[in-house]
Amino acid sequence: MVSEKVTVINKAGFHMRPASLFVQAMAKYKSAINIVYNGKNIDGKSIMNVMAACMKQGAEIEIQCTGEDEQAMLAEAAGLVKSGLGEA
């Protein structure tokens, strides 16, 4: 397992569009992705779980990836969040 802590920077947080962008990007990987936020584990491949977590601007999250392509998955996931998910 690999993990990285990142901060959500886009003003609206993980609302529908950025959550969809994130989940679609993660779907191409074989590894599992878990987002830890407010003590909860969120399936990073589930649009409903990502949106239901209500991750807002300034939220510190930990992205955890486990599997055969975990390094590449983590790099892309962290990069998306750091870039503002196309909105910052």
Summary of the structure (lengths in Angstrom):
residues: 88
radius of gyration: 11.3
end to end distance: 28.8
largest distance: 33.3
contacts: 269
relative contact order: 0.33
helix: 34%
strand: 26%
